[in-house]
Amino acid sequence: MIDRFWLLDESVCFLNHGSFGSCPRPVLEEQSELRRLMEAEPVRFLDGELEGRLDAARAALGAFIGADAEDLAFVPNATFGVNTVLRGLRFSPGDEILVTDMEYNACRNAAQFVAGSGARVVAAKIPFPGATPQIAADAVLAALTPRTRLAMLSHIVSPTGIILPLDTLVPELQKRGVDVLVDGAHAPGQIPLDLDALGAAYYTGNGHKWLCAPKGAAFLHVRRDRQEGLRPLVISHGANSRRTDRSRFRLEFDWTGTSDPTPSLCVPAAIKALESQVPGGWPEIMKRNRALALAARDILCRALGVDAPCPPEMVGAMAAVPLPAGMAGAPAAADGLDPLHARLLKEHGIQVPIFAWPTPDRKLLRVSAQLYNRREQYEKLARALSENQRAAAFGAARAS
């Protein structure tokens, strides 16, 4: 499958689709053709055709994620989408932005930045290991106060891979007068989505991860009643356009200056390309990847002698496993690369992320499952970890 469809290096056991995804060959070929057309006649493409091409791409994306295309805007990545919303709102002294202690660091930084000196960021603590949907929901709701202005919640948490119970949390938070910004970076293509039914005020997600679109493809969904007054991070020609055939939201977000629009335009091709690989299409892809992630978690938990850290219903196509205390090893280097991560890549050819969690002296290993992955790859990882665990135990015994 890698030869035909993916460009992945076959010398690497790639178990980290969750970080940046991998774009299939036919999608990259579509992008190359779009770039050829753009460069053949840039004015015709950007001034004459781009608007219609973006409309078509949004329509395909909207059908896939259960959203009206008019409520969608393309952005370069989910962090960009989070910043767009946070920096488009106004927070007063005493206001609170509610997050969880598992929120992605870049987005947590954005919340801290907009909070400034007057507002503050409050983090609900969710245990891991030990999380359940009910525990997670209770933790978030318990952190609410009369000063909570906005809740920023990951749909699928990056370090732990757990799916938060947004079907419960979004309506409950809105009933209490708190808007929700969903950081859905990992969700599109990993789990089924129906954004109109979910009803969050704001939802941003990546196309370059589980949808396998080119890097730079992401979206921001803004509920119709929250679009007025929300501006893109870059103000451009749409700000004073006299057109009345399109919404102000559409006019401002569709053109923020010259850039390469081809990643966004390739989203329909990515949806179709992945769908063609499995007879059951996307439902079967999601089912297959989730089953493989759960199987991988079982393999790793048995090898390491640890319990599953959360119930199966919180797992999509990513699964995190806590490493035993003796395997934590040294902290990450100044460049952020964990020593165990580096050793697994150098000695075993395995690409898999290691996160410090919940404290710097404890660590998690997170695996991903995509169509190119196989059970034998996780078994290889389990053997490598077992070897490392024995070596660590031997070293500790000699030191004593």
Buried (B, 14 or more C-beta within 10 A) or exposed (E): EEEEBBEBEEEEBBBBBBBEBBBBBBBBEBBEEBBEBBEEEEEEBBEEBBBEBBBBBBBBBBEBBBBBBBBBBBBBBBBBBBBBBBBBBEBEEEBBBBBBBBBBEBBBBBBBEBBEEEBBBBBBEBBBBEBBBEBBBBBBBEBBEEBBBBBBBBBBBBBBBBBBBBBBBBBBBBEEEBBBBBBBBBBBBBBBBEBBEBBBBBBBBBBBBBBBBBBBBBBBBBBEEBBEEBBBEEEBEBEEBEEEEBBBBBBBBBBBEEEBBBBBBBBBBBBBBBBEBBEEBBEEBBEBBBBBBBBBBBBBBEBBEBEBBBEEEBBBBBBBBBBBEEBBBEEBEEEEEBEBBBBBBEEBBBBBBBBBBBEEEBBBBBBBBBBBBEEEBBBBBBEBBBEBBEEBEEEEEEEE
